[in-house]
Amino acid sequence: QKAVTAATIKINQIGTISETLEAINGCYKAGLTSIISQRGGETDDDIIADLAVGTVATECKFGSPADSERLAKYQRLQTIETELKA
């Protein structure tokens, strides 16, 4: 029925990085879009931005860059963009 088109992937809710990658791959195989998302209480760790860029995920959801933990992710995305353009 195509009632679902996307899945929100919250890395620190799933468990390990390997399990996160399996979940993203499962979405891809099922024809679903993966949305990489942070969770409340997130840290400044910016690996989530690398996952959003380095996988078949098509979107990321970090919230407004008002808090340092969110800003770190957006800054990492900018760094990745700069590195890819080089």
C-alpha positions, 0 to 999 in steps of 0.5 A: 500500500506504500503507506510508509516512504521513510524511516528515521534512523537514530544512531544512539537508539539502535545500538552499534554503528554496524547495526545502524548501517544494517538498518540503513541498508534494510531501508534501502532494500525495502525502497524506503528513504533513510533520515539520519536523526539525532536524539535529545541529549545528544553530544558534540560527536559529529560522526552522525554527519559522516553517516548521513553523507557516507550512506544511502541516506538522503536526509538528515535531521539535527534540529536548529543549530542553536545548541553546540551539539547540533552546531557541531553536526552542521559544521561537520557537514560544511567541512565534508562539502568543502573536502568533496569540492577539493 
